[in-house]
């Protein structure tokens, strides 16, 4: 009997019936989730009790979350007896939410940890009605707690399990640097990314689009009031569009940093007015709502002479002081202050120079105020954040550096996209020389990723980075990627998108179809007359079906969906068209009398020479260069280039041989 009981308990533990189980699946994965007692439901109207320290952006975000779930959120001084209540407050404030947390006996240990955006989210019951307490170290931390609540409500608004979350981020500044060479994101894509970042607790977006002439070539000129449709197509923004973006960023609690690229003017010994010109541009951008700035001098030559190095440090110091004197004086309202300067130096990859020269370069920046964030890409341009590189650079600089991570950047792989899991993307990006796993205890305050030219597709790897930078220890590569798909393409599309990801990749040699193709070709070589094409046709049909489902995102009525489709379109349609061509040619290959097959010419038009690689639907624009050297080209997407694409050539050749 005892043995049977032990076996039963073991089976229960294995199947998940006994043991700690999380009531909610939340991303980024919370540091701690504790199950409460019972279940609760939200009333159709909810009272919002916000302490004085909670800003309007946080309250407005909560109201919007509730509205999307069919709940009316009303700001109130005190709760009404018949409604659910949500309390928002600051730890230690002695305000309403702080007192509520004490009443609930919520532990406060999280606020003593040396971490970032620390907060508590508690869902409890009061007579069966939902009572939510969100307590943060500041209003921004409370805002991140709303992301947890939003995902909890994905399970509905009734019969929700009570739970508590004690949460914080491992990395202080987490987000995106739009610093690739290519078409800058449209206003619509950038705004959509801001909303995505708010949902997954990312807080920094640095704008430094290399092909934006008002970032580089015309760095000291104001953004134009009007642009043509063609200029809009290539990512150019007007001053009004920039103002709209900054407002959306503020609403999403994303630090929108506008960066200037004065190039060699920053170090030129003869240009005495460069700081004044930079400040004049900053003032224009400040008027558009920008409250944080950056200076880029990357990719314009690395100085090693003492006068140039000293001038770089002096000018950077002076610029930070000019910003503080203008916008950060005592008595300035917090929303009008400008946060610390961001700086991308010339020697951002330290392996470019011999160790003694690299040390000299980075040590020259030591006098710069410590508040200034100085960026590196690590040892190499494509390095993955790692402790060894941080140790080297922190030693050189004398303080902590920030990390510009060139991932999943495709500006040197423009025909490829990287929408697989994090480690597969590392393998697919041949410039990234990394084997192993992301470090679990990396000590760094800033990680921002340089994404693909396709901003919407970049959400998938960005989802992974959000999870990793929030909670390094819990990061699980495949679980994260599986969760990213419904988060980006929606639950109803996730399975179909997962089906076609192996073929959206350039390297499809390990895809399910690749193995079937190899077996088919081997069998066909031995006995062409007794090989069935039906299994391959069935697999291609499944790919076509999934492609068609994803293509419906274009007309879904959801802005995110249509933007995602437009980014994916060249790769998606090429995979679909190649699959359609393969079915036609497989039928032709299997036909006993080729003279009666009227589809051979159609098959040829979709072959490598006559169709697939020249179809305009499979092409997209790309900009290269910066400053006065920006050039436009049109490229063809290259999905499934190792197995599916060569198979079309093989089929065509075999059909032609058979037709002789």
N, C-alpha and C positions, 0 to 999 in steps of 0.2 A: 504493500500500500504506500509506504514511504517513497519507494522508488518511482511509483506512478505519479505521486504528487510532485516530486522533483522534476520529472520529465514534463509534466503539465506546466509547471512554472517556467521551465527553460523554453518551452515552445511559446508560451505567452510573451516572454521577454523578447524572443526572436521576432514574433509577429507584431510587436509593438503594443500589446494590450496592457502590459504591466511596465512601469517605469515612467520616467519623466517624459512627457510629450508636450510639445509646444502647441498651443491652441491656434496660433496664427503663423502663417508664412509671410515674413516681412523682409523686404530688401531696401537698403543694405541690411544684412543680418544683424539684429540687435545684439548688444554685448550680453544682456541678460533678460530673459523672459520668464516670468513666474506665473503659473496658473492660479487663478482665484477660485472662489466658490460660487457656483450657480451661474445662471445665464440672465441676460438683461435684454431689453428692447428699447429702442429710441422712440420717443413720441414724435408726432408730426411737426411739432414746434419745439425748438430747443432754446433755453436761456443761456446766453454767453456772458459769463462774469469775468471781465478782464481787468487785471490790476493796472495801476497807473503806468508801470514800466513796459507794458505791452503796446507795441506801435500799431498803427492802422493797417499796415501791410499784413501783419500777422492775423488781425481780426478779419480783414477782407478775405484772406485765404481760407480761413475756417468757414466763413459764410458761404464761399463758393463750393467748398468740399461738400458741405451739407446740402446745398441746393442741388448739386449733381446727383444726390441720393434721394431727392424728393423731400428733404427736410428744410423747414424754414428756421434759420438761425437769427435770433433777436438778441442784440446787446441789451443787457439789463443791469440794474444796480444790485438787485438781489433776486434770487430764484423764486419762481412761482411754484406753488405746490404741485400743480398737475403736470409740469413739463420735466423732460430730462434737462440736465444742466451740464455745461462744460466750463470748467474753471481754468483760466490761464494766468500764470503768475511767475514771479521771480523768486528763486530760493533765498530765504533769509529776509524777505521784504516785510514780513509780518502782515502782508496783505491778505485778501480773501482766499486766494489759491494756496498761499503758503500756510495759512491756518488750516485749510481743508486737508492739506497733505499731513499736517500734524495730527489732525482728528482721525485720519485714516491710518495713522502710524506707519506711514511710508518711510522706508529707510533712506537716509541722506548720504550714505557713504560715497555715492557716485560723484558728489560735488567736491570731494576732497582729493580726487584723483588728478594727477597731472595730465589731463586729457583736454579735449576740445568739444564745444557744443554739447555740454553735459545736460541731460534732462531726464525727467521721469514722465511716463505716461501710465495712468491708472484708469482702468474701466471697472467700476463697481456698481452695485445695485442699491437703489433706495426705493423700496416697495416695488421691486421688479422693473423700475425705470432706470435707464442708463444714466450714470453719473461719471463724467470724465474729468480727471484732474491732470493737467499738463503743467509741470513745474520745470523751469529751465534756469541756467545760470544767467541768461539774459533773454531778450525777446527773440534774437536769432535762433537760440537753442530751442525755444518754444516752437518757433516756426518749423524746425526740423521734426519736432515731436508730432506736428500735424501730419507729416508724411506717413508716420506710423499709423495714426488714426485713419487716414484716408485708405490705407491698404486693409486695415481691419474691417472697414465698411464695405469692402469688396465682397464680403461674405453675406451682405444684406444688412438690414437695420433691426432685425428681430432675432431673438434667441442667440445672442452673441455671448460666448464664454467670457467671464470676467478674467482679467489678467493685468499684470503690471510689467512695465518695461523700464529697466534702468540702463540708460544708454549714453554713448559718447563716441566721438570719432578719434581714431588713432592719428590722423593727419589733419592739421588745422585748415589748410587751404587745399581744396580738392576741385578739379574742374578741367577746363579746356583752354588751350592757347590756339587761336586760329592763326597759325603762323606758317602754314604750308605754302608751296608755290602752286598756284592754280586759281580757278575761278572762285572769288570770295563767296561766302554764303549769301543768299538773298535775305532780305529782311524777314520774310516769312519763315525761312528755315531757322534763322538765328533765334527769333522769338519763340518758335516751337521748341528749340533746344533748351531755352531758358525754362520753359514750363516743365520739360522733362527733368531738368536738373533739380528743380524745386521738389519734384516728386521723389527723387532718389538722393536727396540730402547733399547735393553738390553746391558749392558756394562761390566759385571763381570762374570768370570768363575773360580772358585777355585777348583783345582784338589787335592783331598785328598782321593782317592779310597782306602777304608780300606783293600781290598784284593789284592792290588798291593804291592808285597813284597818290592819294591824299594821305597815305601812311608813309610813302617812300618819296617818289619824285617831287610831289608838291607838298612835302611835309609841313611847310610853313604857310600853306594856303588854306583858306576856309573851304569846307565842303560846298558844292554847288547847290543852288536853289532848285534847279531842274536838271533832269537827265533824259536822254532819249531812251526808247524801248531797247535799242541795241546795247546801250551802255548798261541798262538794268540787267539785260541778259548776261552781261559779263561781271555782274556783282557790284557795280558802282552804286553808292548810296548818296542820297541828298542829305542836307542838314536836317530836314524834317524827319526823314526816315531814321537818321541816327538818334534824334530826340525820342522818337517812338520806341526805339530799341532800348535806350537807357531807362525809360519809364517801365517797360516790361521787365527789365532786369531788376529794378528796384522792387517791383511787385513780387518777383520770384525770389527775392533775397539773394540774388547773384551779384557779386561784386564785379561790375562791368568795368574793365580796365582798358582805356584807349591808349594804345602805344604809338609812339612816334619813331620814325626811322630816319634820323638825320645823316646816317652813314658816316663818311669820313669827315664831314663838317664838325662832328663832335670832338674830334681830336686835332683837327687842322689848327696849327699854331697861329695862322694868320687871320682866322675868323673870330673876331673879338665879340661879335654881337649874337653868337649862336644861341646863348641861353635866353636872351631877350626874345628872339624869334620863336624859340620853343615855348616860352611862357605865353607869348601872344596867341599861339595856336592852342595851348592848354586853356587859356581864358575863353576862346571860342567854343571849345569842347565842353568846358564847365557850364557855359550858357545853354548847352544842349542836354544838360543833366548828368554829365560824366563827373564822378567823384573819386576817381583813382586813375593814375597815369603810369605809363611805362616808357622806357627809352630802349630802343634796339640799336645795336651797332654790329650785329652779326652779319657774316658773309660780305664784308667789305674790306678785308685785309686786317691782319693781326699786327699791332705795333709792339715792338720790343724795346725801343729806345726810351731812355729815362724821361725826357721831356714830354713825350706823347703819353706815356703811362701815368705820369703825375698829373697831366692836364685832364685825362679821363677821370681820375679820382677826384680832382678838385672841382671839375664841372659838375660831376654827379652830386658831390656834397653841396655845392652852391645851389644846385637846382632843387634839392630837397629842402634846403633852408628857404629858398624863395617861395616854394609851395607853402611851407609852414607859416611864413610871415604873411602871406596873402590870405590864406584860407583857414588856418588852424590856430588863430589867436584865442586867448581866453574870452569866454562869453559867446563864442560862435556856436550856433545850434548844431547838434550832432549830424543832422541831415545835410548840413552845408559844409561840413569839414571834408578834407581830402585825405584819404588813407595813404599809407606809405608807398613810396615809389618802387617800381619794378624795373630791373635792369638786366638786359641780356648782353653780355660782353662779347668781344671778338673771339676770344679763345674759349668757346663754350665746351669744346671737346678737348680735354687736357692732353690726350695722346698726340695731338698735332705737333707738340713741341717736346724737346728733350726735357727731362724732369727739372733740370736747373732753370730752364727758361720758363717752363710752366709755373714753377714756384715763384719766380720773379714777377710774372704777369699777375698771378692771383694775389700775391702779397702786396702788390701796388694798390689793390682795392681795399686793403685793410683799414685805411683811415676813413673810408666812407661810413656815414652814420649806420649803426647796426640795424636800424629800422628798415633800411633799404633792402629789398629782396633781390639777391643776385643769383642768376640762373646758370645751370650747367646741364648738358646732356650726358654727363658722365665721361668715361674714358673715351668713348666713341660717339659718333653722331646718333647711332641707333641703339645705344646701351639701354638695357632694362634697369630700373632703379635697383641699386644694390649697396650693401653696407661698405664694401671695400672702396668703391669709388667715392662714396660720401666721406669716408675716413680720410682719404687722400686730399680731397678738396677742402674739407673742413679744416684740415691742418694747414693747407696753403693759405686759405683765406683768414683763418683765425676765428672763425665763427661758422654757423651753419649755412650751407648753401641751399637753394631751392632747385627743384628738378623739373626741367622741360623734357618731357618724355615723347620722343618721336614714335608714337603708336596711337592708332593704326595708320599713320600717315602713308599715303600712296603717291606722293608727288614724284617719286622716281619709279613707281610701279603703276603708272596711270591707267593701264588697261586692266588692272586687277582690283578686286575688292576683298575686304577681310571681314567676313560676317560669321565666321565660325567661332568656336570657343577660344579663350585667350591663348592657350598653349598651341593650338593648331594655327592660330594667326601668327604666333611667333615663328613657327616653322615655315609658314607660307611667305612671310616677309623675309626674303633671303638676306636682307641687309642686317637683320637682327640675329646676332650670333649668341644664342642663349639656349642652354639646356638645363633642365631642372624645374624648380618651382619658385614662385615669388616668395621672398623672404617673409617670415611671420613676425619678425620683431624689428623691422626697419625703423630707424629713428630719423625722421625728416618731417618738417612742418609744412612743406608745399610740394604737391605733385600735380602738375597739369599736363594733359595729353594734347599732342598735336595730331588732329584727326585726319580722316580722308577728305578729299574734295566733296564727297557725298555726305553731307552733314546728317541726314536722316539715317543712313546706313551706319554711321558712326555711333548711333545710339546703342547698338548691340555691344561693341567693345567698351563703350563708355559705361554701360550698366555694370560690366565687370570691374572697371576701375573704381566706380562708386562703391561697390561692395568691398573691394580690397582696401581702399584707403580709409574706409570707415571702420572695418573690423578685420584686420590682417589675419588674426589667428583662425578665424572661422571660414576664411575664403576657400570655397570648394569649386574648382574650375568647371566641371561638367554640370553640377547642380546649378551654378550661377548662370551658365549659358542656357540651360533648359528654361530657367525662370525668365531670362531676358527676352525670349521669343514672344510669349504672350504680352509681356510688358511693352514691347515695341510694335508688334504687328497685330496684337489682339488675340484673345483666346481662340476665336473661331478660325483664325488663319495660321496659328502656331504650328500645327501638325504639318500642314502643306508646306510652310516655309522650311521647316526642318527637313522635309523630304528633298527639297531642291538645293539646300545649302552645299552638299558635296559637289554639285554641278555648277553652282555659281562661282565656286573656287576655280582658280587657274589649274591647280594641281588636283585633278580628280582621279589619279591613278589608283587610289585606294578606295574609291567609291564602290558601292554594290554593283553598279553597271559595268565598271571596269573589269571586274572578275568575270562577269557573264560574257563580255566581249572577247576576252582572252580565250575562254573555253570554247566559244562559238567559232572563232577563227581557227583554233587548233583542230576542232572536229571537222570544219569545212575543208581544211587542207587535206584531211585524210579521206573524207567521203562526202563530197559536195551534195550528192543526190539524197542522202539520208539524214540531213541535218534540219531540224525544225527551226524556223525563224520566230515561232509564236512566243516563246518565253521572252526573247528580246523585245519583240513588239509590245508585249504586255507591260514590260518595265518602262519602255519609252512612253506608252500610253499613260501610265501613272504619273510620270514626270510632266507630261503635257497637261494632265488634269490639275496637278498642283500649281503649275505655272498659271493656268487659267484662273484658278481661285485667287491667287495673289494679284493677278492683273485686275481683278474686280475692286481692289483697293482704290484704284483711280477714281471710281465713281461712288465711293462709299458715303460721301457727304462729310466725312471727317477730314479736317485739314491735315492732320498728321499722316493719315493714310494716303492721301493724294500726293503729298510731298514725298513720302517714302517711295511710292510707286515711281515717281518721276526720277528719283535718284537711281532706282533699281532697273528702270526700263531697258537700257541697252543690254544688260546681262540677262535679265529675265526673258526678253523676247528672243534673244539669240539662243538661249537654252531651249526654249519652246520650239523655235523654228528648226534647230538642228534635230530635235527629237522627231518632229513631223517629217523632216527629210529622211531621217533614218528609217522610219516606217515605210515610206514610199519606196525607198531603195531596197529594203529587205523583201518587200513584195515582189519587186522586179527581179531580185536575185533568186527568189524561190520559184518564179514562173517557169513552166516547162517550155512555153513558146513565147519568146521575147517579142516576136513580130506582132503579137496580139496585145501587148502591154502598152497602153497609150500614156503611161505615166513616166516613162524613162526620161523624156525630155524635161518633164517637170522636175524630176529628181536631179537632173544635171543643172538646172537653173538654181537649185539650192546647194549645189556643191561648193567646195572651197573656192573654185575659180569664178563661178558665175553668180553666186548669190550670197551665201552666208557671211562672208567677210566684206562684202560691199554694200550690204543692206543699210540704208540710211537709218533705219530704226535701231540699229546696233551701234550707232556712233554718238559721240558726245564731244562737247567743246572742252578745251584745256588751254589755260594761259600759263606761260612760262616766263621766268625772269622777274625782275623788279626794277623800280626806278624808271629809267628811260629805255630799258631793254626788254619790255614786256612784249611778248609775241603770242599770237593765237594759232592754235592748230586744232585739227579734228582727229580724234582717235577712235578706234574700233574696240569694243569690249572683247575680252578674251576669257570667257568662262570655259570650263571643261576642256582645257587645251591639251591635256595629256592622253585622254582616253576617248571621250565622245567625239571631239573634233577630228582627230586622225582617223577614227572609224568611218567617218563619211568619205574621206578620201579612199580608204580601203574598199568600201562598198562600191564606189563609183568605178574604181579600177577593175574590180571583179565583174561588174555588170558589163563594162566595155569589153573585157576579155571574153565574156560569155556571148556577147553580141557579134563577135567577129566571125 
